[in-house]
């Protein structure tokens, strides 16, 4: 797996090259917007290319799903839900499209509605990894600790213990008041990071769950240095709520261009 600082500039160059050849390619505009959104944090430029992609092909559900995630990042939460629902209408039998309605509702903190959409996604595909992940996060926010742990245990099993997804289980343990289990996962991630990529964001997330603010900020700084895509959600993601009163959090949001410089 290429590090982000290599993969994203290559992806951007490929999308820009495609647009040089044909500036009317909705897929290329959407791909370029997604890379800019995930890595470059140039929100106005991402918005421009998403709008262009959708104007060129209003029936392209991938562009609408990605644009929904962009809208969430911007704090335009109701618009994000509507955009995800448009993608769902275009592709109603896609577990992915249904999951992303659930995700938009989660970020809008409409948790009961999110559960309905995520369960719908699982009816379409019981092995839909994204639906299990998003449902786990909803359960954490609803205070349903055991249900959250069960969802993330399913995710770990389905993903063959992929580090990034194992971290989600660590976060669920931490928020459920099971610090020993959470620390065991931190230890495993640290060990595995010697041989495979482990995003610092995932370590930060477990420390947030444990209430260890200093460690959380140390690892969020490392995530910032790597330009972890999750930082685009600082404004709205419920996971970050314990850090919001801290001035370092405001500073981080400023550096990710989510509040004015």
Secondary structure, DSSP 8 states (H G I E B T S, - for coil): ---HHHHHHHHHHHHHHHHHH-TT-HHHHHHHHHHIIIII--HHHHHHHHHHHHHH-TT-HHHHHHHHHHHHHTT-HHHHHHHHHHHHHHTTT-HHHHHHHHHHHHHTT-HHHHHHHHHHHHHH-TT-HHHHHHHHHHHHHTT-HHHHHHHHHHHHHHTTS-HHHHHHHHHHHHHTT-HHHHHHHHHHHHHHTTTS---HHHHHHHHHHHT-HHHHHHHHHHHHHTT-GGGGGTTT-GGGGGGTTSHHHHHHHHHTTSS--
